[in-house]
Amino acid sequence: MINRISDVSTVLPLDAAKTKVSDAPDFQNVLRDALARVENSRSIADQAVDQFITGESQDLHSTVLATQKASLDFEYLLQVRNKVVQGYQEIMRMQL
């Protein structure tokens, strides 16, 4: 059965669509937060290693997990950076 025209949802006006897009966090803040998370995980890994070396902690598993998490966080951030640079280079190659 064919739906009536009144059953079709209305399309948002252009001004309403702009306000919804502007509610998203800007790219600079997203990158700043990602860098802070990577730095935090690195700091936690350093503390875990220091505690294990000094004998304050006997838990080798949590120390290794903290260092691996820091390593993976850094690798992820590095891949995001590479994709951003690749996108920038692609835009710069475009002819106007």
PAZAPA-4460 file (N, C-alpha, C; in steps of 0.05 Angstrom, whole numbers, plus 32768, in hexadecimal, padded with zeros to 4 digits):
% residues 96
    n_x    n_y    n_z   ca_x   ca_y   ca_z    c_x    c_y    c_z   seq   type   mol
   8011   7FE8   8000   8000   8000   8000   8012   8019   8000     1      M     A
   800A   802D   7FF2   8019   8046   7FF0   8012   8058   8007     2      I     A
   8026   8063   8014   8022   8075   802A   8018   8090   8020     3      N     A
   8008   809C   8031   7FFE   80B7   802A   8015   80CB   802E     4      R     A
   8013   80E1   8020   8028   80F5   8022   802A   8100   803E     5      I     A
   8015   8101   804D   8016   810C   8068   8025   80F9   807B     6      S     A
   8028   80DF   8073   8036   80CC   8084   8054   80CF   8082     7      D     A
   805E   80DC   806D   807A   80DF   8069   8085   80F4   807C     8      V     A
   809B   80EE   808A   80A6   8101   809D   80B0   8119   808F     9      S     A
   80AF   8130   809D   80B8   8149   8091   80D6   814B   8092    10      T     A
   80E1   8159   807F   80FE   815E   807D   8103   8177   808E    11      V     A
   8119   8176   809D   8120   818D   80AE   8129   81A4   809C    12      L     A
   8121   81BC   80A4   812B   81D3   8096   814A   81D5   8098    13      P     A
   8156   81E3   8086   8173   81E5   8085   817E   81F0   809F    14      L     A
   8172   8204   80AB   817C   8210   80C3   817B   81FD   80DA    15      D     A
   8167   81EC   80DC   8165   81D8   80F1   817B   81C3   80EE    16      A     A
   8181   81BC   80D5   8196   81A8   80D1   81B1   81B3   80D9    17      A     A
   81B6   81CC   80D5   81D0   81D9   80DD   81D3   81D8   80FB    18      K     A
   81BE   81DD   810A   81C1   81DE   8127   81C7   81C2   8132    19      T     A
   81BD   81AD   8125   81C3   8192   812F   81E0   818B   8129    20      K     A
   81EB   8194   8113   8207   818E   810C   8219   819E   811F    21      V     A
   8212   81B6   8126   8223   81C6   8136   8225   81BC   8153    22      S     A
   8212   81AA   815B   8213   819F   8176   8229   818B   8179    23      D     A
   8234   8181   8163   824A   816D   8164   8264   817B   816E    24      A     A
   8274   816C   817D   828E   8177   8186   82A0   817D   816E    25      P     A
   82AF   8192   8170   82C1   8198   815A   82D9   8186   815A    26      D     A
   82E6   8185   8143   82FC   8172   813E   8313   8177   8151    27      F     A
   8319   8190   8157   832F   8197   8168   832B   818B   8184    28      Q     A
   8313   818D   818F   830E   8182   81AA   830F   8164   81AA    29      N     A
   8306   8157   8194   8307   813A   8193   8325   8131   8193    30      V     A
   8336   813E   8184   8352   8137   8184   835F   813D   819E    31      L     A
   8358   8153   81AB   8363   815A   81C5   835C   8145   81DA    32      R     A
   8343   813C   81D9   833A   8127   81EC   8349   810D   81E7    33      D     A
   834C   8106   81CD   835A   80ED   81C7   8377   80EE   81D0    34      A     A
   8384   8105   81CC   83A0   8108   81D6   83A1   8106   81F4    35      L     A
   838E   8111   8202   838D   8110   821F   838A   80F3   8228    36      A     A
   8379   80E4   821B   8374   80C8   8222   838E   80B7   821E    37      R     A
   839C   80BC   8208   83B5   80AE   8202   83CA   80B5   8217    38      V     A
   83CC   80CE   821E   83DF   80D7   8232   83D8   80CB   824E    39      E     A
   83BE   80CA   8254   83B5   80BE   826D   83BC   80A0   826E    40      N     A
   83B7   8092   8259   83BE   8075   8259   83DC   8070   825A    41      S     A
   83EB   8082   824E   8409   8080   8250   8412   8085   826D    42      R     A
   8406   8098   827A   840D   809F   8295   8406   8087   82A8    43      S     A
   83EE   807B   82A4   83E6   8064   82B4   83F9   804D   82B0    44      I     A
   8402   8049   8297   8415   8033   8291   8430   8038   829E    45      A     A
   8439   8052   829E   8452   8058   82AB   8451   8053   82C9    46      D     A
   843A   805B   82D5   8437   8056   82F2   8436   8039   82F8    47      Q     A
   8429   8029   82E8   8428   800C   82EC   8443   7FFF   82EA    48      A     A
   8453   8008   82D7   846E   7FFD   82D3   847F   8005   82EB    49      V     A
   847E   801F   82F3   848D   8028   830A   8486   8019   8324    50      D     A
   846C   8014   8328   8464   8005   8340   846D   7FE8   833F    51      Q     A
   846D   7FDD   8327   8477   7FC1   8325   8495   7FBF   832A    52      F     A
   84A4   7FD2   831F   84C1   7FD2   8321   84C9   7FD6   833E    53      I     A
   84BC   7FE9   834C   84C3   7FEF   8368   84B8   7FDA   837B    54      T     A
   84A7   7FC8   8372   849D   7FB3   8384   8483   7FBB   8392    55      G     A
   8478   7FD2   838C   845F   7FDA   8399   8448   7FC9   838F    56      E     A
   844A   7FBF   8377   8435   7FAE   836C   8442   7F94   8361    57      S     A
   8435   7F7E   8367   843F   7F64   835D   842F   7F5A   8345    58      Q     A
   841B   7F6A   833C   8409   7F62   8327   8415   7F68   830C    59      D     A
   8422   7F54   8300   842E   7F57   82E6   8419   7F5A   82D0    60      L     A
   8403   7F4C   82D3   83EE   7F4C   82BF   83E3   7F68   82BB    61      H     A
   83DC   7F76   82D0   83D1   7F91   82CD   83E6   7FA4   82C2    62      S     A
   83FF   7FA0   82C8   8414   7FB1   82BD   8417   7FAD   829F    63      T     A
   8416   7F94   8296   8418   7F8F   827A   83FF   7F99   826B    64      V     A
   83E8   7F95   8278   83CF   7F9F   826B   83D0   7FBE   8268    65      L     A
   83DA   7FCB   827C   83DB   7FE9   827B   83EE   7FF2   8265    66      A     A
   8405   7FE4   8262   8418   7FEC   824D   840D   7FE6   8232    67      T     A
   83FF   7FCF   822F   83F3   7FC8   8215   83DD   7FDC   820E    68      Q     A
   83CC   7FE3   8221   83B7   7FF7   821C   83C3   8011   8213    69      K     A
   83D8   801A   8220   83E5   8033   8218   83F0   8031   81FC    70      A     A
   83FC   801A   81F6   8407   8016   81DB   83F1   8016   81C6    71      S     A
   83DB   8008   81CB   83C4   8007   81B8   83B7   8022   81B5    72      L     A
   83B5   8031   81CB   83A9   804C   81C9   83BB   805E   81B7    73      D     A
   83D5   805C   81BA   83E7   806B   81AA   83E6   8063   818D    74      F     A
   83E5   8049   8187   83E3   803F   816C   83CA   8049   815E    75      E     A
   83B4   8048   816E   839A   8051   8163   839C   806F   815C    76      Y     A
   83A7   807F   816E   83A9   809C   8169   83BC   80A1   8151    77      L     A
   83D0   8091   814E   83E2   8094   8137   83D4   808E   811D    78      L     A
   83C3   807A   811D   83B4   8073   8105   83A0   8089   80FE    79      Q     A
   8393   8094   8112   8381   80AB   810D   8390   80C2   8102    80      V     A
   83A7   80C8   810D   83B7   80DE   8102   83BF   80D9   80E5    81      R     A
   83C7   80C0   80DF   83CE   80BA   80C3   83B7   80BE   80B0    82      N     A
   839F   80B6   80B9   8387   80BA   80A8   8380   80D8   80A4    83      K     A
   8384   80E7   80B9   837F   8104   80B7   8393   8111   80A3    84      V     A
   83AC   810A   80A6   83C1   8114   8094   83BB   810B   8077    85      V     A
   83B3   80F2   8074   83AD   80E8   8059   8395   80F7   804D    86      Q     A
   8381   80FC   805D   836A   810C   8053   8371   8128   804C    87      G     A
   8382   8134   805C   838C   814F   8056   839B   8150   803C    88      Y     A
   83AD   813C   8038   83BC   813B   801F   83AA   8136   8007    89      Q     A
   8396   8126   800B   8383   8122   7FF4   8374   813B   7FED    90      E     A
   836C   814A   8001   835E   8164   7FFC   8371   8177   7FEE    91      I     A
   838A   8178   7FF6   839D   818A   7FEA   83A3   8183   7FCD    92      M     A
   83A0   816A   7FC6   83A5   8161   7FAA   838D   8168   7F97    93      R     A
   8376   816F   7FA3   835F   8175   7F92   8363   818E   7F82    94      M     A
   835A   818D   7F69   835C   81A4   7F58   8342   81B4   7F59    95      Q     A
   8345   81CE   7F5A   832D   81DF   7F5B   8324   81E7   7F40    96      L     A
***
